[in-house]
Structures are given as structure tokens and as C-alpha cells.
Amino acid sequence: MNSKIVDYISKNDLLFSGCHVLCAVSGGADSMTMLHFLHFHAAALKIKRISVYHLNHNLRGHDSDEDEEFVKTFCEMLSIPFYSDKLSDDSVRCATENSLREERYQRLYEVARKTGADLIATGHTASDLTETVIFNIGRGCGLKGISGIVPKRDIIIRPILCLSRHETEEYCNKNNIHYRTDVSNLSDEYVRNRIRHHIVPPISEIFPDIDDKILVSSSISLEADEYFRKIAREIRSNCVLSLTSLNTSRLSSYDSIVVKYVLMDWLKELNIPYDYADIIRLKQLIDTSGRLQLKKGFVVEHFSNSLNLRNNVSEAFVSDLKPGTNDFVHGKKVFVVQDNLRLINKSEDDLSLYDCIDCDKVVGRLVLRNWIYGDTFTSAKRRITKTLKKYFNELKLSSSDKYEQMIISDNVGIVWLEGEGVSSRVLPDQNTKDVYWIKYTI
């Protein structure tokens, strides 16, 4: 089993010499296997340092606290630096499964930045991959969905994705590693659990090595998907009329599969949620003309060889954020100053840290945009996480007003919200040097 993990890490180029790896550890068999293996093979893998982060979701009361204490104690025994956070009751009460996942990754990125970690390792396994692929196929998906969980994304790595859940439990038993069992995994409340309990077992009876087979199929699909995405980016650059418009006369000259990938690349660039069924309908719209209602309140119109994206109230707005004045809808403007925090502090009396984005905490590009249904935001001022839908409803905003609220986001999520300030993820701290200072007019 050890050689299996080493070969997988090497094949997918997951580690590099002298790296600092931050391990996301829940206390379950999967993450404990990952942590134990990386720790005791650090020298052979040329890992310079390992540290651990645990997020107490506060969903199971005392059990959640015991999970945190268990991981902390294990790290203390091995002298591994340990970091943790606990979500507040208010945050949990308002959270969805997706918002909790986003919160978890936001905090992982933040701890990685603070500790100087080069990589973030998660304990996803081949069994997780199997469940994800089945889930994606059930919803309707393309090559990306069949790829499921990728070995590496950004600085996130999955070093034990080659192991099944049974193998991680076997590893723990063989190495006398205790682990925690999340009782919520036994419930059929969540779709993924129903797949795990009722769909995977009968498939495994027919194909005992289903996890290994899907792992191979996932790798092939991922390679093909990455190739098509590369081609799509090149083609889209020749078909762009504006950020929210494409020239379909040029686009239609390419093969159907390429057109679909261009559409996926376009929506992804605009941070618009979609599934593969939406892409199929968009391709059909390009072959005709008219108007198509997408999920989450967005509309696409096709007339006169132009494909235009709008939300159900007004035109979707997405623009790269730049220093200086940035125009928004209905005369609204956002003014951005990028400078050293100390220099701004000396020259501006009305500076608030809640209006400043730590430059080093930004992941990818910054864009100014309007609301996308499903957006969540963690307020640095109030230290709570809410969906913007709920936040806007509490403010009693009209449908049109919701889409006129200015939002700044990066590749991870929202970093600034009009009237609320920055998210906790990008709030300046004692280590902050350079910031984007945000001011706006309405």
C-alpha cells in the first residue's frame, strides 16, 4: 500500500522538494491515513514540514469537540503544528452544505498563507471519487463531471486518492492508528450517503474493483477535458464581443464539442453556475435564435449572431477590478487604491480596515460583479456567514436592487460586499503590507 501511494504522488507530481504541506484532518480514517503516511515518509518524499488544520463545524455538539481534541492530541504526540477553528452557532444555523465547504477551503487558504504552507493536502479517496462520479452522472455531466475529484487543483493536492475507503481503514488498523467515525455519515439524509449505502454496494458486487476502474477512467477523462479546455480558451478569444457577449457566427464554424467547451469556459470566466444540460441547451440556442432561461436567475439571448448573457432583471455585470475608478451599473462607481497599508494610514483619517483587502490573501483575479444566486459571504464585521439571498431579504431589497449591489470576488469567492465591507478571509492583520482600499459612490 505504501508503494501505491508513493507511485501515485510521483505520477501526478503532487509534491516537490522542500515543500511545506498543510494537511486538512477531520479525524476520520481517510485523513488520519494521509497524515500518518506523509509524516512518517516525509524524508523520502522530501517534505520539509507538515502542519495540520482542523475545522470544528460544530454540527454534532460534544462529538464535534471530541473530534477536534482527538486530532490535536495526535498532533501533539508527533510534535506536528496544529491549527483549528470552530464555527459559531450562528454560522452553522445559516449555513448550507456548499457554504460550509466554501468556508472550509477559505480557512485552509488563510492558514496556508499565514503559516507559509506551499500545499494543502486533503484526504479524499478513490471511494469518494466513485461516489462523486455517480453523483455527477446522475445530474448529467460531461468529461469534467466524469473526472470527478482531480489529484491537484491550484495548491490543493489529494495524495491518497488512489486508496479506497476500505484501504484507509486497513492502513489505520495495521499501523494501530485510532480514528473517529462521523455518525452523520450513517444517515441517508444526504444524497452522497444514499449513493454510498444503496448504489455503490450492488455495483461493487458485480465489479469488486470499481474504485480502481473509476480512478483510471477519471484520469483519462481529465486528460481529455484539459485538452478541450485549452483549445476552447484559444477559440473564445477570437469570438469575444464583450465580457458578456460572444460572436456566434465565428463560433459556429467549429465542431460541436469545441463550441460546448467554449460556452463552459465563457460561463466559468463570468462565475456563472451551470451544468452540462445548460450547455447543451445553449448550443441548441446558437443553432437557432431566441431566449433561454438558465438556472439561478440568468438569461441568455441569441439574435443577430450575438449571444448575450443577462440576469432576469438587468444585464449581468462582470469586469476586472483595476486601480482607480471602476464603473458599475446605474452610475455606481468603485474607487480602488493599491498601496502600502502604513502609507495609506498616514494620509487618510477615514480609513477602515473593513474597507481594505489584503493583497496577499487574494486568490487569482479580482472582478467587480453583481449578485449570482447561491453567493455566500462571511462578514469580517459581524463574523457570520450568510447566503446573499438571505442577507438581501433581511435588508428588504427589491429584485432589481439585489442585482445592483456591488460585489468584488476572487477565484475563491466574495471578498467585498457593498454596505458590509470585506470578508474575514481577506481582512488585513498585523502581517499585512499592501492592500486594496475600496471606496464607492452611488
C-alpha positions in Angstrom: 0.0 0.0 0.0 2.9 2.4 0.8 4.4 2.0 -2.7 0.9 2.5 -4.2 0.7 5.9 -2.5 4.3 6.9 -3.4 3.7 5.9 -7.1 0.5 7.9 -7.2 2.2 11.0 -5.7 5.1 10.7 -8.2 2.9 10.1 -11.2 0.7 13.1 -10.6 3.7 15.3 -9.5 1.9 16.3 -6.2 4.9 17.2 -4.1 8.2 19.0 -4.6 11.4 19.0 -2.7 11.4 21.2 0.4 7.7 21.8 0.4 5.6 22.7 3.5 2.3 20.7 3.4 -0.8 21.8 5.4 -3.0 18.7 6.0 -6.7 19.1 6.4 -7.6 16.5 9.0 -11.1 15.7 10.3 -10.0 12.7 12.4 -11.6 10.1 10.2 -9.7 7.1 8.8 -9.0 8.8 5.5 -7.4 12.0 6.7 -5.6 10.1 9.6 -4.1 7.7 7.0 -3.0 10.7 4.9 -1.4 12.5 7.9 0.3 9.4 9.2 1.7 8.4 5.8 3.0 11.9 4.9 4.5 12.4 8.4 6.4 9.1 8.6 7.5 9.3 4.9 8.3 13.0 4.9 12.1 12.4 4.4 11.6 10.0 1.5 9.1 12.4 -0.1 11.4 15.3 0.5 8.7 17.2 2.5 10.4 19.9 4.7 7.5 20.5 7.0 4.0 19.2 7.8 1.3 21.0 9.8 -2.4 20.3 10.4 -5.6 22.2 10.2 -8.9 21.1 11.7 -12.2 22.9 11.3 -14.8 22.1 14.0 -18.1 22.5 12.1 -20.0 22.5 15.4 -22.7 20.3 13.9 -22.7 17.4 16.3 -22.2 19.2 19.7 -19.9 17.3 22.0 -18.8 14.8 19.3 -17.5 17.7 17.2 -15.4 19.0 20.1 -14.1 15.5 20.7 -13.0 15.2 17.1 -11.0 18.4 17.4 -9.4 17.3 20.7 -8.6 13.9 19.2 -6.7 15.4 16.2 -5.0 18.0 18.5 -3.8 15.2 20.8 -2.5 13.1 17.9 -0.5 16.1 16.6 0.9 16.8 20.0 2.2 13.3 20.3 4.1 13.6 17.0 5.1 17.3 17.5 3.1 18.4 14.5 2.0 22.1 14.5 -1.8 22.1 14.9 -4.3 24.8 14.0 -8.0 24.8 14.4 -11.2 27.0 14.2 -14.7 26.4 15.5 -17.7 27.7 13.6 -20.2 29.8 15.7 -23.7 28.6 16.4 -25.0 31.5 14.2 -22.7 30.5 11.3 -23.8 26.9 11.4 -27.5 27.8 11.7 -27.4 29.8 8.5 -25.0 27.5 6.6 -25.7 25.2 3.7 -23.5 22.2 2.7 -22.0 24.3 -0.1 -21.3 27.3 2.1 -19.6 25.1 4.7 -17.4 23.6 2.1 -16.5 27.1 0.8 -15.9 28.2 4.4 -13.6 25.2 5.0 -11.5 26.0 1.9 -11.3 29.7 2.6 -9.9 29.0 6.1 -7.5 26.4 4.7 -6.1 29.0 2.2 -5.9 31.5 5.1 -4.0 29.2 7.4 -1.7 28.2 4.5 -0.9 31.8 3.8 -0.2 32.6 7.5 2.0 29.5 8.0 3.8 29.7 4.7 2.4 26.3 3.5 3.1 25.6 -0.1 0.4 22.9 -0.5 -2.9 21.9 1.2 -3.5 18.1 1.4 -7.0 16.7 1.7 -7.8 13.0 2.5 -10.1 12.3 -0.5 -10.1 8.7 -1.6 -11.0 6.6 -4.6 -14.2 5.8 -2.8 -15.1 9.5 -2.6 -14.2 9.7 -6.3 -16.6 6.8 -7.2 -19.4 8.5 -5.2 -18.7 11.8 -6.9 -18.7 10.4 -10.4 -22.0 8.6 -9.8 -23.5 11.8 -8.3 -22.3 13.8 -11.3 -23.6 11.3 -13.9 -27.0 11.3 -12.1 -27.2 15.1 -12.5 -26.0 15.0 -16.1 -22.4 15.9 -16.8 -19.5 16.0 -19.3 -15.9 14.9 -19.2 -15.3 17.2 -16.2 -18.0 15.5 -14.2 -16.7 12.1 -15.1 -13.2 13.3 -13.9 -14.8 13.8 -10.5 -12.1 14.7 -7.9 -8.8 15.8 -9.5 -5.4 14.9 -8.0 -4.4 18.5 -7.9 -6.1 21.8 -8.2 -4.3 25.1 -7.5 -2.4 24.3 -4.3 -4.8 21.6 -3.2 -3.5 18.0 -3.5 -5.1 14.6 -2.9 -2.2 12.3 -2.1 -4.3 9.2 -1.2 -6.9 9.5 -4.0 -5.5 6.1 -5.1 -6.8 4.3 -2.0 -10.3 3.0 -1.3 -12.1 3.7 2.0 -11.5 0.1 2.9 -7.8 0.5 2.3 -7.5 3.5 4.6 -9.3 1.6 7.4 -6.9 -1.3 6.8 -4.0 1.1 6.9 -5.1 2.5 10.2 -5.7 -0.9 11.7 -2.3 -2.2 10.5 -0.5 0.8 12.0 -2.5 1.0 15.2 -4.0 4.4 14.3 -7.2 5.3 16.1 -9.7 7.3 14.1 -13.1 9.0 14.6 -16.4 8.0 13.0 -18.8 10.7 12.0 -22.2 9.3 12.8 -23.8 11.7 10.3 -22.2 9.6 7.5 -24.5 6.7 8.6 -27.6 8.8 7.8 -29.4 8.7 4.5 -30.3 12.4 4.8 -27.7 13.4 2.2 -27.6 12.3 -1.4 -24.0 11.3 -1.2 -24.7 9.0 1.8 -27.6 7.3 -0.1 -25.2 6.7 -3.0 -22.6 5.2 -0.6 -25.2 3.0 1.2 -27.5 1.9 -1.6 -25.9 2.3 -5.0 -22.2 1.5 -4.6 -22.6 -1.8 -2.8 -24.6 -3.6 -5.5 -22.2 -2.2 -8.2 -19.2 -3.5 -6.2 -20.7 -7.0 -6.1 -20.6 -7.0 -9.9 -17.3 -5.1 -10.2 -15.3 -5.6 -7.0 -12.5 -3.2 -8.2 -14.9 -0.5 -9.1 -12.9 2.2 -7.3 -9.7 1.4 -9.2 -11.6 1.3 -12.5 -13.2 4.6 -12.0 -9.9 6.1 -10.9 -8.4 5.1 -14.3 -11.5 6.3 -16.2 -11.3 9.6 -14.3 -7.7 10.1 -15.3 -8.4 9.5 -18.9 -11.4 11.9 -18.8 -9.4 14.6 -17.0 -6.7 14.5 -19.7 -9.2 14.8 -22.5 -11.1 17.6 -20.6 -7.9 19.6 -20.0 -7.1 19.4 -23.7 -10.5 20.6 -24.9 -10.4 23.4 -22.3 -7.1 24.6 -23.6 -8.4 24.7 -27.2 -11.6 26.4 -26.0 -9.7 29.3 -24.4 -7.8 29.9 -27.6 -11.0 29.9 -29.7 -13.0 32.0 -27.3 -10.5 34.8 -27.5 -11.4 35.1 -31.2 -15.2 35.1 -30.6 -15.5 37.7 -27.7 -17.6 40.8 -28.4 -17.6 41.9 -24.8 -17.3 40.2 -21.4 -20.9 39.1 -21.6 -21.3 38.6 -25.4 -20.0 36.1 -28.0 -19.9 36.3 -31.8 -21.8 33.1 -32.8 -21.0 33.5 -36.5 -17.4 32.7 -35.8 -18.2 30.2 -33.0 -20.5 28.1 -35.2 -17.7 27.3 -37.6 -16.1 24.9 -35.0 -17.1 21.3 -34.1 -19.9 20.9 -31.7 -17.8 19.6 -28.8 -15.5 22.6 -29.1 -18.4 25.0 -29.1 -19.7 23.4 -25.9 -16.3 23.8 -24.3 -16.1 27.5 -25.3 -19.5 28.0 -23.7 -18.3 26.3 -20.5 -15.2 28.4 -20.5 -17.2 31.6 -21.0 -19.7 30.9 -18.1 -16.8 29.9 -15.8 -15.0 33.1 -16.6 -18.1 35.0 -15.6 -18.6 33.0 -12.4 -22.0 31.8 -13.7 -23.1 28.5 -12.3 -24.2 25.9 -14.8 -24.5 22.1 -15.5 -24.0 20.2 -18.7 -27.7 20.3 -19.6 -27.4 24.1 -19.7 -24.5 23.8 -22.1 -26.5 21.5 -24.4 -29.4 24.0 -24.5 -27.0 26.9 -25.1 -25.6 25.0 -28.1 -29.1 24.5 -29.5 -29.8 28.2 -29.0 -26.8 29.1 -31.1 -28.1 26.9 -33.9 -31.4 28.9 -33.9 -32.2 32.2 -32.1 -34.3 33.4 -29.2 -34.1 33.5 -25.4 -33.1 30.8 -22.9 -33.7 30.9 -19.1 -30.8 29.4 -17.2 -30.7 28.4 -13.5 -30.0 30.9 -10.8 -31.8 33.8 -12.4 -29.7 34.2 -15.6 -30.9 34.6 -19.2 -29.1 34.2 -22.5 -30.4 35.8 -25.6 -29.3 35.0 -29.2 -30.0 37.5 -32.0 -28.0 38.7 -35.0 -25.1 36.4 -34.4 -24.6 37.7 -30.9 -25.0 35.6 -27.7 -25.7 37.9 -24.7 -25.8 37.0 -21.1 -28.2 38.8 -18.8 -29.8 38.2 -15.4 -33.6 38.2 -15.1 -33.7 41.9 -14.1 -30.8 43.5 -15.9 -27.6 42.8 -17.8 -25.1 40.6 -16.0 -22.1 42.8 -15.0 -18.6 41.4 -14.7 -15.5 43.4 -15.0 -11.8 43.0 -14.0 -11.2 45.3 -10.9 -8.4 47.7 -11.5 -6.7 50.5 -9.5 -8.6 53.8 -10.0 -12.2 54.3 -10.9 -14.3 51.3 -11.8 -17.8 51.9 -13.3 -20.7 49.7 -12.2 -24.4 49.9 -13.2 -26.7 52.9 -12.9 -23.8 55.3 -12.3 -22.3 53.5 -9.4 -18.6 53.6 -9.1 -15.9 51.8 -7.1 -12.6 53.6 -6.5 -9.6 51.4 -5.7 -6.3 52.5 -4.2 -3.5 49.9 -4.1 -0.8 50.9 -1.8 1.2 50.1 1.4 -1.2 50.0 4.4 1.1 52.2 6.5 1.3 54.9 3.9 -2.5 55.0 3.5 -3.0 55.1 7.2 -0.8 58.2 7.4 -2.6 60.1 4.7 -6.3 59.1 5.3 -8.1 59.8 8.5 -11.3 57.9 7.5 -9.6 54.6 6.7 -11.3 51.5 8.0 -9.7 48.0 7.8 -13.2 46.7 6.8 -12.7 48.7 3.5 -9.3 47.1 2.8 -8.4 43.9 1.1 -5.1 42.3 1.9 -3.4 41.9 -1.4 -1.5 38.7 -0.3 -4.8 37.0 0.6 -6.4 37.4 -2.8 -6.5 34.1 -4.8 -6.4 34.7 -8.6 -8.0 37.7 -10.3 -10.4 40.3 -8.7 -13.6 41.1 -10.5 -16.4 43.6 -9.9 -19.8 42.0 -10.5 -23.4 41.8 -9.4 -25.1 39.0 -7.4 -25.2 35.4 -8.5 -27.8 33.2 -7.0 -26.1 31.0 -4.5 -23.5 33.5 -3.4 -22.4 33.3 0.2 -20.4 35.9 2.2 -18.5 35.8 5.5 -18.6 39.3 7.0 -15.5 40.4 8.8 -17.5 43.0 10.8 -20.1 40.5 12.1 -18.2 37.3 11.8 -21.1 35.4 10.3 -21.6 33.5 7.1 -24.9 34.0 5.1 -26.2 33.5 1.6 -26.6 36.8 -0.1 -30.2 35.9 -0.8 -30.9 35.8 2.9 -28.8 38.9 3.5 -30.7 40.9 0.8 -34.1 39.7 2.1 -33.2 40.9 5.6 -32.5 44.3 4.0 -35.8 44.1 2.2 -34.2 44.8 -1.2 -36.4 44.6 -4.3 -35.5 42.2 -7.1 -33.8 44.9 -9.1 -31.9 46.3 -6.1 -30.4 42.9 -5.4 -28.7 42.9 -8.7 -27.4 46.5 -8.2 -25.4 45.6 -5.1 -21.7 45.8 -5.9 -19.6 42.7 -5.2 -15.9 42.1 -5.5 -14.8 38.5 -5.8 -11.6 36.4 -6.5 -11.2 32.8 -7.6 -12.3 31.5 -4.2 -15.4 33.7 -3.5 -16.6 37.1 -2.4 -14.0 39.4 -0.8 -16.0 42.6 -0.5 -19.7 43.5 -0.4 -21.3 46.9 -0.8 -22.5 48.2 2.6 -20.8 45.4 4.5 -17.1 45.7 3.7 -14.6 42.9 3.3 -14.8 39.2 4.1 -12.9 37.8 7.1 -10.7 35.8 4.7 -9.1 39.0 3.3 -9.2 41.2 6.3 -5.8 42.9 6.9 -3.9 41.8 10.0 -0.6 42.5 11.7 1.3 40.9 8.8 -0.4 42.9 6.1 1.8 45.0 3.9 -0.1 46.1 0.8 -3.9 46.5 0.4 -6.6 47.4 -2.0 -8.5 50.2 -0.3 -12.1 50.3 -1.5 -14.3 53.4 -1.7 -17.6 53.7 -3.7 -20.2 56.2 -4.8 -23.9 55.5 -5.5 
